[in-house]
Amino acid sequence: MNPVNPENPVNPVNPPIRVLLVDDQPLVRAGLRVLMADTPDIEVAGEAGTGTEAVALARDLGPDVVVMDVRMPGMDGIEATRIVTAGPGAPRVLVLTTFDDDAYVYGALRSGASGFLVKDMALDDILAAIRVVAAGDALIAPGVTRRLIEEFAARPEPARRPSPEPSRGLDGVTGREREVLTLVGRGLSNGEIAERLHISAATAKAHVARLFSKLDARDRVQLVILAYEAGLVP
């Protein structure tokens, strides 16, 4: 499914994207709520101020997208993301971060988040990001999201968190699929991968689909993380 065109958001066929706002700062939630109130294709399904509340509301309300803060009292956004994204039919999660001082975003990606929102980004970009993620895509490139992934993929998880599980291997991945995974890790789209490898866009898409299946990856963000962990991207 393609995301709704940000320039023409009204879509009479599809219902509005239902969003759960999670942030311990009421002013942040209020600002996002006001922003979405005037957006026909996006509606606020609920709000939470803690990770524990987010897990409960995600279960009860069944939103399409959870906009998740990272730093919250009690259960943080990383653990909440891990729980919220577990199981079939789980909502997509966009991590809300300040980037400059938030050392936990890589952990959130490994926990199942599909991308980032930066608190000071343009409001139209926030709406566009929600639409893209709701459509089943992931925010890995271009621009700020790609830089975020590159930055945090190079860092170890914070010491306060439990040791991560060993990285999944690439057993069963062919040489060509390894090349495709490397290019996904660099943030290239299917079209760009096709051009780089001199294959058709359909073939590139098929390779990516097989990587999803073989590596049990939910989306392209997780493929990016696997590419970094496997040492395919310097």
C-alpha positions as CSV (number, residue, x, y, z in Angstrom):
1,M,0.0,0.0,0.0
2,N,1.4,3.4,-0.9
3,P,1.4,6.2,1.6
4,V,-1.2,9.0,1.2
5,N,0.2,11.9,-0.8
6,P,1.1,14.6,1.7
7,E,0.0,17.2,-0.8
8,N,-3.4,15.6,-1.0
9,P,-4.0,13.8,2.3
10,V,-7.8,13.3,2.0
11,N,-8.5,9.7,0.9
12,P,-12.1,8.7,0.9
13,V,-11.3,5.0,0.5
14,N,-9.0,4.4,3.5
15,P,-9.9,5.3,7.1
16,P,-7.7,7.8,8.9
17,I,-4.4,6.6,10.4
18,R,-4.9,6.1,14.1
19,V,-2.0,7.4,16.2
20,L,-1.1,6.8,19.8
21,L,1.0,9.7,21.2
22,V,3.5,8.7,23.9
23,D,5.5,11.4,25.7
24,D,5.9,12.3,29.3
25,Q,5.7,16.0,28.4
26,P,2.0,17.1,28.1
27,L,3.0,20.1,26.0
28,V,4.6,17.9,23.4
29,R,1.5,15.7,23.2
30,A,-0.7,18.8,23.0
31,G,1.3,20.2,20.2
32,L,1.1,17.0,18.2
33,R,-2.6,16.7,18.9
34,V,-3.4,20.2,17.7
35,L,-1.3,19.5,14.5
36,M,-3.3,16.3,13.8
37,A,-6.7,17.8,14.5
38,D,-6.5,19.7,11.2
39,T,-5.3,16.7,9.2
40,P,-8.1,14.7,7.7
41,D,-6.2,11.4,7.2
42,I,-4.7,11.2,10.7
43,E,-6.4,11.1,14.0
44,V,-5.2,10.8,17.6
45,A,-6.5,7.5,19.0
46,G,-5.0,8.1,22.5
47,E,-2.2,9.6,24.6
48,A,0.1,8.1,27.2
49,G,2.7,9.7,29.5
50,T,4.7,6.6,30.3
51,G,5.9,3.4,28.7
52,T,3.6,1.3,30.8
53,E,0.6,3.3,29.8
54,A,1.7,3.1,26.1
55,V,1.8,-0.7,26.3
56,A,-1.7,-0.9,27.8
57,L,-3.2,1.6,25.4
58,A,-1.6,0.0,22.3
59,R,-3.2,-3.3,23.3
60,D,-6.6,-1.7,24.1
61,L,-6.9,0.8,21.2
62,G,-5.0,-1.0,18.4
63,P,-3.5,2.1,16.8
64,D,-1.8,2.0,13.4
65,V,1.2,4.1,14.5
66,V,2.7,4.8,17.9
67,V,4.8,8.0,18.2
68,M,7.1,7.0,21.1
69,D,9.3,9.1,23.2
70,V,12.5,7.5,24.5
71,R,13.1,9.0,27.9
72,M,10.2,8.5,30.2
73,P,9.9,7.6,33.9
74,G,9.6,3.9,34.7
75,M,9.4,1.9,31.6
76,D,11.3,3.8,28.9
77,G,10.4,3.9,25.2
78,I,12.9,1.2,24.2
79,E,11.3,-1.4,26.4
80,A,7.8,-0.2,25.5
81,T,8.7,-0.5,21.8
82,R,9.9,-4.0,22.3
83,I,6.6,-5.0,23.9
84,V,4.3,-3.0,21.6
85,T,5.9,-4.4,18.4
86,A,5.8,-8.0,19.4
87,G,3.4,-10.3,17.8
88,P,1.3,-10.2,14.5
89,G,-0.7,-7.2,13.7
90,A,1.5,-4.9,15.9
91,P,1.4,-1.2,15.3
92,R,4.4,0.6,13.8
93,V,6.5,2.7,16.1
94,L,8.2,6.0,15.3
95,V,10.8,6.9,18.0
96,L,10.6,10.5,19.2
97,T,14.2,11.7,20.0
98,T,16.3,14.8,20.5
99,F,19.2,13.1,18.6
100,D,21.9,15.3,20.0
101,D,21.9,13.6,23.4
102,D,19.8,10.5,23.1
103,A,22.0,7.5,23.2
104,Y,19.2,5.0,23.1
105,V,17.8,5.2,19.6
106,Y,19.9,2.3,18.3
107,G,18.4,0.2,21.1
108,A,14.9,1.3,20.0
109,L,15.6,0.3,16.4
110,R,16.8,-3.1,17.5
111,S,13.6,-3.4,19.6
112,G,11.4,-3.0,16.5
113,A,11.0,0.7,15.8
114,S,10.5,1.6,12.2
115,G,12.1,5.0,12.2
116,F,12.7,8.3,13.9
117,L,11.0,11.6,14.6
118,V,13.1,14.5,15.8
119,K,11.3,16.8,18.1
120,D,12.4,20.0,16.3
121,M,11.7,18.8,12.8
122,A,9.1,20.5,10.6
123,L,5.5,19.7,11.4
124,D,4.7,18.7,7.8
125,D,7.7,16.3,8.0
126,I,6.2,14.7,11.1
127,L,2.9,14.1,9.3
128,A,4.7,12.7,6.3
129,A,6.7,10.4,8.5
130,I,3.5,9.0,10.1
131,R,2.0,8.4,6.7
132,V,5.1,6.6,5.4
133,V,5.4,4.3,8.4
134,A,1.6,3.6,8.4
135,A,1.9,2.5,4.8
136,G,4.4,-0.2,5.8
137,D,7.6,1.5,4.8
138,A,10.5,2.6,7.1
139,L,12.3,5.8,7.5
140,I,15.9,5.0,6.7
141,A,16.9,7.5,4.0
142,P,17.5,10.1,2.8
143,G,18.4,13.0,5.2
144,V,18.2,13.0,8.9
145,T,16.9,9.5,9.4
146,R,19.8,8.0,7.5
147,R,22.3,10.0,9.5
148,L,20.6,8.9,12.7
149,I,20.9,5.2,11.8
150,E,24.5,5.6,10.8
151,E,25.3,7.4,14.0
152,F,23.7,5.0,16.4
153,A,24.5,1.8,14.6
154,A,28.1,2.7,15.3
155,R,27.5,2.9,19.0
156,P,27.1,0.0,21.5
157,E,23.9,-0.2,23.4
158,P,24.0,1.8,26.7
159,A,25.6,-0.2,29.5
160,R,22.5,0.1,31.6
161,R,20.5,-2.1,29.3
162,P,20.9,-5.9,29.3
163,S,23.4,-7.4,26.8
164,P,21.8,-7.8,23.4
165,E,21.2,-11.2,21.9
166,P,23.9,-12.4,19.5
167,S,23.5,-11.0,16.0
168,R,21.6,-13.1,13.6
169,G,23.9,-14.7,11.0
170,L,23.6,-14.5,7.3
171,D,23.4,-18.3,6.7
172,G,21.4,-19.0,3.6
173,V,21.9,-15.6,2.1
174,T,23.3,-15.7,-1.4
175,G,26.2,-13.6,-2.6
176,R,23.8,-11.4,-4.6
177,E,21.5,-11.0,-1.6
178,R,24.5,-10.0,0.5
179,E,25.3,-7.3,-2.1
180,V,21.7,-6.1,-1.9
181,L,21.8,-6.1,1.9
182,T,24.9,-4.0,1.9
183,L,23.2,-1.4,-0.3
184,V,20.1,-1.4,1.8
185,G,22.4,-0.8,4.8
186,R,23.7,2.3,3.0
187,G,20.2,3.6,2.6
188,L,19.6,3.0,-1.1
189,S,16.1,2.5,-2.4
190,N,15.1,-0.5,-4.6
191,G,15.5,1.7,-7.7
192,E,18.9,2.8,-6.7
193,I,20.0,-0.8,-5.9
194,A,18.8,-1.9,-9.3
195,E,20.8,0.9,-11.0
196,R,23.9,0.1,-8.9
197,L,23.8,-3.7,-9.6
198,H,22.5,-3.4,-13.2
199,I,19.4,-5.4,-12.5
200,S,15.7,-4.5,-12.9
201,A,13.8,-2.8,-10.1
202,A,11.5,-5.8,-9.9
203,T,14.5,-8.1,-9.3
204,A,15.9,-5.7,-6.7
205,K,12.5,-5.8,-5.0
206,A,12.4,-9.6,-5.1
207,H,15.9,-9.8,-3.5
208,V,14.8,-7.4,-0.7
209,A,11.7,-9.5,-0.1
210,R,13.8,-12.7,0.2
211,L,16.0,-10.9,2.7
212,F,13.0,-10.0,4.8
213,S,12.0,-13.7,4.9
214,K,15.5,-15.2,5.4
215,L,16.5,-12.8,8.1
216,D,13.1,-12.5,9.7
217,A,13.2,-8.8,9.4
218,R,10.1,-6.7,9.8
219,D,11.2,-3.8,7.6
220,R,14.1,-2.0,5.9
221,V,15.2,-0.5,9.2
222,Q,15.9,-3.9,10.6
223,L,17.7,-4.9,7.4
224,V,19.9,-1.8,7.9
225,I,20.7,-2.9,11.5
226,L,21.6,-6.4,10.4
227,A,23.8,-5.0,7.6
228,Y,25.7,-3.0,10.2
229,E,25.9,-5.9,12.7
230,A,27.2,-8.2,10.0
231,G,30.0,-5.8,9.1
232,L,28.7,-5.2,5.6
233,V,28.6,-1.4,6.1
234,P,31.7,0.3,7.3
